[in-house]
Structure formats: structure tokens, C-alpha cells
Amino acid sequence: MSNQLSEDDLARARHDPAFRQQMLAEHLERLLDALNRMRRANNDSPQAARQIREGVDLAVKLADRLQQNGPVRAA
């Protein structure tokens, strides 16, 4: 999967539960990696702290979506 989501990817995710699950998992992993890089950067600015909080909130939402969808079994 590329770094950018296309309209085709979004349309496929609406109709293909396995693809949607994969897409959510990959983007959650990328978000967590980015949050870890930010944390290791030791930037104590209020803006950095706000961005980390927003990223954590988004990660929780993505994780909730992954749990709601549950594992997708191949038919």
C-alpha cells in the first residue's frame, strides 16, 4: 500500500472488509511509528505536545475501529 490513499483505495475499503482491516492496521502502525519518532525527538514545545496528544487520540480511534471490525477471515 502506498503512503497516500487514493479515491479508489477508499472506495475499495468501503466494500472490502479485509482490505479495510489491512488499511487500518497499516495506518495505525505508521501513526505509532511517527509518534515514537516525535517522542524520541525530545521536543518540549507546547505544539509538539499537542501534536502527540492528537496522534494518540487518533491511534485510539483507529484501534477501536480495528477491534469493532474484528478479524476478517478469508472465504
N, C-alpha and C positions, 0 to 999 in steps of 0.2 A: 504494500500500500504506500502511496506517495505521501509527502508531507502535507500536501494540500488536498482537501476534499473537493471533488467536482460535483456538479449537479447530478451527474449520472451515479456517482457513489451514494449520494444522499437518497436518490430515488430507489436505488437497489437496496439500501439499508431499510427503507420503509416496507419493502416486500419480501426481503430475505432475512429471516431471523438469525441464521448462522453468520451471515456477513455482518449484520448489525452488531452481534455479540463480539465478533472479531475486531470490528472497527472500534467499539467502545473500549475493549481491553487494550488495544494498541495505543489508543489516545490517552488512556489512563496511565499506562506505563511511561509514555513520553512526558506527560504532565508531572508525574512523580520524579522523573529524572531531572526535569527542569527545576523543580522545587528543591531538590537536593543540591543542584549546582548553585542556586541562589543562596541556600543556607550556608554552604561551604565558602561562599564569597565573603562572608562576614561583613556585609554592608548593613550598618546600623541605622540607616536613614529611615524616617517615617514612611517614605514612599516604598522602599524595599519591603518593610514590614507589612504594609497594606497589600502589596502585590502577593506576598507569600500567603497572607490570610485569604485573599481572593482565590488563589490557586488551591489552597487546602479546601475551601468551600466547594469549588468546582470538582475536586477529586472525590469528595464525599458524595456529591450528586452523581458522578459517573459510576462510582462503586455501587451506590443504591440502584441505579439503572441496571447494572450488570447482575445484581442479585435478584431484582424483580424479574428479569428475563429468564434467569436460570440457565443451566447448561443446555445447549442445543445438541440434540442427538441427530446423527446422520440417518436418513431414511433408507 
